[in-house]
């Protein structure tokens, strides 16, 4: 069973104002995937496999078909440090099994890579810029961030988040918490709370923590379906902006400074 947590929102997410030109789609979705050195090869494989299986799942494709337009635009980005982002699969339309299979085939052919540092803020800023030149006109724009650590490089995460939210972008999170906590590294306790309080935002934004390798495919599929369907449960919880953060949003930077001194 996957545990989900939401920011406060009504039963269906409001639509953001679409761009003035471009091909109409229900959602423009940036999949922003962590490839920092803290992600070991097995985790990287699970992460990519989760997206590949999620994007071709019956549940996901049904959600796409049920949209007002019946198609979405998706791009897959890998990120690490503040200056390390790379588009692995550029913007593609998914509207059924054939286009989903083509996207996944393109992703599967890309070699795995790793890089230093963890800059969620850099991933959000990069993803925000991708919308500006996508060539699509989505009724919603979503950045989906997956990763296994706190921001420790580049812009402060809350500044990057708030700038994206001001543009009408929703940010969702998929924190990978399957590893045993290692206090000798940059690991933090309750990465899901860090994502809730410091990373995600926008109407209906949510976090799905992954607490075991066997949960990755299920969690990724669930997240993709929710993002495309634009649905959130009727239960309301206090938005992060309306409460005192439960974790320091600069904890990653502090840990890096304490460990490496720069």
C-alpha positions as CSV (number, residue, x, y, z in Angstrom):
1,X,0.0,0.0,0.0
2,X,1.3,3.5,-0.9
3,X,1.0,6.3,1.6
4,X,0.1,9.6,0.2
5,X,0.0,13.1,1.7
6,X,-1.6,16.2,0.1
7,X,-1.5,19.9,0.4
8,X,-5.0,21.3,1.0
9,X,-7.1,21.3,-2.2
10,X,-10.7,20.8,-3.4
11,X,-11.8,17.5,-4.9
12,X,-10.6,18.5,-8.4
13,X,-7.6,20.7,-9.1
14,X,-8.3,24.1,-10.7
15,X,-6.9,24.6,-14.1
16,X,-4.1,27.1,-14.6
17,X,-4.3,29.6,-17.4
18,X,-2.9,28.0,-20.6
19,X,-0.2,29.6,-22.7
20,X,-1.5,31.8,-25.5
21,X,-0.3,29.6,-28.3
22,X,0.8,26.0,-28.9
23,X,-0.7,22.6,-29.3
24,X,-3.5,22.0,-26.8
25,X,-3.0,19.2,-24.3
26,X,-4.6,18.4,-20.9
27,X,-1.3,18.5,-19.0
28,X,2.3,19.5,-19.6
29,X,4.4,17.2,-17.3
30,X,8.1,17.5,-16.5
31,X,9.5,14.3,-15.0
32,X,12.5,15.5,-13.0
33,X,14.6,12.5,-11.9
34,X,17.5,12.5,-9.4
35,X,20.8,11.0,-10.7
36,X,23.1,12.2,-7.9
37,X,25.7,9.9,-6.5
38,X,23.5,9.1,-3.5
39,X,21.3,7.1,-5.9
40,X,23.1,3.8,-6.3
41,X,22.8,1.9,-9.6
42,X,20.0,-0.4,-8.3
43,X,18.0,2.6,-7.2
44,X,18.5,4.3,-10.6
45,X,17.3,1.2,-12.4
46,X,14.2,1.0,-10.1
47,X,13.5,4.7,-10.6
48,X,13.6,4.5,-14.4
49,X,11.7,1.2,-14.5
50,X,9.0,2.8,-12.3
51,X,8.4,5.5,-14.8
52,X,8.6,3.2,-17.9
53,X,6.0,0.9,-16.4
54,X,3.9,3.7,-15.1
55,X,3.7,5.5,-18.4
56,X,2.6,2.3,-20.2
57,X,0.2,1.1,-17.5
58,X,-3.5,0.7,-18.3
59,X,-4.4,3.0,-15.4
60,X,-2.2,5.8,-16.7
61,X,-3.4,5.5,-20.3
62,X,-7.1,5.4,-19.1
63,X,-6.4,8.7,-17.2
64,X,-5.0,10.2,-20.4
65,X,-7.9,9.2,-22.5
66,X,-10.4,10.6,-20.0
67,X,-9.0,14.1,-20.2
68,X,-10.9,16.8,-22.0
69,X,-8.4,16.8,-24.8
70,X,-7.3,13.2,-24.4
71,X,-3.5,13.8,-24.7
72,X,-0.7,15.1,-22.6
73,X,2.9,16.4,-23.2
74,X,5.7,14.8,-21.3
75,X,9.5,15.3,-21.0
76,X,12.0,13.3,-18.9
77,X,14.8,15.2,-17.3
78,X,17.7,14.0,-15.2
79,X,19.3,16.3,-12.6
80,X,22.0,16.4,-9.9
81,X,23.9,19.6,-9.0
82,X,22.7,23.1,-9.7
83,X,24.3,23.2,-13.1
84,X,23.6,19.5,-13.9
85,X,20.3,19.0,-15.8
86,X,19.8,17.1,-19.0
87,X,16.8,16.4,-21.1
88,X,16.8,12.6,-21.8
89,X,13.5,12.5,-23.7
90,X,12.3,15.9,-25.1
91,X,8.7,16.9,-25.2
92,X,6.5,14.2,-26.6
93,X,2.8,13.8,-26.8
94,X,1.2,10.7,-25.2
95,X,-2.3,9.9,-26.2
96,X,-2.4,6.1,-26.3
97,X,-0.4,2.9,-26.1
98,X,1.7,3.5,-29.3
99,X,2.9,7.0,-28.2
100,X,3.5,5.8,-24.7
101,X,5.6,2.8,-26.0
102,X,7.6,5.2,-28.2
103,X,8.4,7.4,-25.3
104,X,9.4,4.5,-23.1
105,X,11.6,3.0,-25.9
106,X,13.4,6.3,-26.2
107,X,13.9,6.4,-22.4
108,X,15.1,2.8,-22.3
109,X,17.8,3.5,-24.9
110,X,19.4,6.3,-22.9
111,X,22.5,5.3,-20.9
112,X,22.5,5.6,-17.2
113,X,24.5,8.4,-15.8
114,X,25.4,9.9,-12.3
115,X,26.7,13.3,-11.2
116,X,27.6,15.2,-8.0
117,X,25.5,17.2,-5.6
118,X,21.7,17.5,-5.1
119,X,19.9,20.6,-6.4
120,X,16.2,20.2,-6.3
121,X,16.0,24.0,-6.8
122,X,18.0,23.7,-10.0
123,X,15.7,21.0,-11.3
124,X,12.6,23.1,-10.6
125,X,14.1,26.2,-12.3
126,X,15.1,24.1,-15.3
127,X,11.7,22.5,-15.5
128,X,10.0,25.9,-15.3
129,X,12.0,27.1,-18.3
130,X,11.1,24.0,-20.3
131,X,7.4,25.0,-20.2
132,X,8.3,28.4,-21.8
133,X,9.5,26.7,-25.0
134,X,7.5,23.4,-25.0
135,X,5.3,24.3,-28.0
136,X,2.3,23.0,-26.1
137,X,-0.6,24.7,-24.3
138,X,-1.5,22.7,-21.2
139,X,-4.5,23.5,-19.0
140,X,-2.1,22.4,-16.2
141,X,1.7,22.5,-15.8
142,X,3.3,20.0,-13.4
143,X,6.8,19.3,-12.3
144,X,7.2,15.9,-10.8
145,X,10.4,15.7,-8.7
146,X,11.8,12.3,-7.5
147,X,14.9,12.0,-5.4
148,X,16.5,10.6,-2.3
149,X,17.9,13.7,-0.5
150,X,17.5,17.3,0.5
151,X,18.7,20.3,-1.6
152,X,22.3,21.0,-0.9
153,X,23.5,23.1,-3.9
154,X,22.4,26.2,-5.7
155,X,19.3,28.3,-5.0
156,X,17.4,27.9,-1.7
157,X,14.7,25.4,-2.4
158,X,11.8,27.5,-1.1
159,X,12.8,30.4,-3.4
160,X,12.8,28.2,-6.5
161,X,9.5,26.6,-5.4
162,X,7.8,29.9,-4.8
163,X,9.0,31.3,-8.2
164,X,7.5,28.2,-9.9
165,X,4.2,28.5,-8.0
166,X,3.9,32.2,-9.0
167,X,3.9,31.0,-12.7
168,X,1.0,28.6,-12.0
169,X,3.1,25.5,-11.9
170,X,2.3,22.6,-9.6
171,X,5.2,20.7,-8.0
172,X,4.7,17.1,-6.8
173,X,7.2,14.9,-5.0
174,X,8.3,11.3,-5.0
175,X,10.9,11.0,-2.2
176,X,12.9,7.7,-2.2
177,X,13.2,6.6,1.4
178,X,14.1,2.9,0.9
179,X,17.6,3.0,2.2
180,X,18.7,2.7,5.8
181,X,19.5,6.1,7.3
182,X,23.2,6.7,7.3
183,X,24.2,9.6,9.6
184,X,27.7,9.6,8.1
185,X,26.3,10.8,4.7
186,X,23.8,13.5,3.7
187,X,20.8,11.5,4.6
188,X,18.0,13.2,6.6
189,X,15.2,11.7,8.6
190,X,11.7,11.9,7.2
191,X,12.5,13.1,3.7
192,X,8.8,13.0,3.0
193,X,8.2,15.8,5.5
194,X,11.0,17.8,3.9
195,X,9.3,17.4,0.5
196,X,5.9,18.3,2.0
197,X,7.2,21.5,3.7
198,X,9.9,22.7,1.4
199,X,9.5,21.2,-2.1
200,X,5.9,20.7,-3.3
201,X,3.3,23.3,-3.9
202,X,0.4,24.4,-6.0
203,X,-3.3,23.3,-6.2
204,X,-3.6,19.6,-5.3
205,X,0.1,19.1,-4.9
206,X,1.1,15.9,-3.1
207,X,3.9,13.6,-2.0
208,X,4.1,9.9,-2.3
209,X,7.0,8.5,-0.2
210,X,8.6,5.3,-1.4
211,X,9.7,3.3,1.7
212,X,10.9,0.1,-0.1
213,X,12.3,-0.9,-3.5
214,X,9.3,-3.1,-4.1
215,X,7.0,0.0,-3.9
216,X,8.6,2.1,-6.6
217,X,6.5,0.9,-9.6
218,X,3.2,1.1,-7.7
219,X,4.0,4.5,-6.2
220,X,5.1,5.9,-9.6
221,X,2.0,4.6,-11.4
222,X,-0.2,6.0,-8.7
223,X,1.5,9.4,-8.9
224,X,1.3,9.6,-12.7
225,X,-2.4,8.7,-12.7
226,X,-3.2,11.4,-10.1
227,X,-1.2,14.0,-12.0
228,X,-2.9,13.3,-15.2
229,X,-6.4,12.9,-13.8
230,X,-6.1,16.1,-11.8
231,X,-7.9,14.5,-8.9
232,X,-7.2,14.8,-5.2
233,X,-9.1,13.4,-2.2
234,X,-11.7,15.5,-0.5
235,X,-9.8,15.4,2.7
236,X,-8.2,18.8,3.6
237,X,-5.0,19.2,5.5
238,X,-3.2,22.4,6.6
239,X,-1.1,23.7,3.7
240,X,2.6,24.0,4.3
241,X,2.5,27.8,3.8
242,X,0.1,28.1,6.7
243,X,2.1,26.3,9.3
244,X,5.5,26.4,10.9
245,X,7.8,24.1,8.9
246,X,8.5,20.8,10.7
247,X,12.0,20.6,9.2
248,X,14.6,23.2,8.2
249,X,14.4,23.9,4.5
250,X,18.1,24.5,4.5
251,X,19.1,21.3,6.3
252,X,20.8,19.9,3.2
253,X,23.0,23.0,2.8
254,X,23.8,22.9,6.5
255,X,24.8,19.2,6.4
256,X,27.0,19.8,3.4
257,X,28.7,22.7,5.1
258,X,29.3,20.6,8.2
259,X,30.7,17.7,6.3
260,X,32.7,19.4,3.5
261,X,33.1,22.9,4.7
262,X,32.1,24.6,1.4
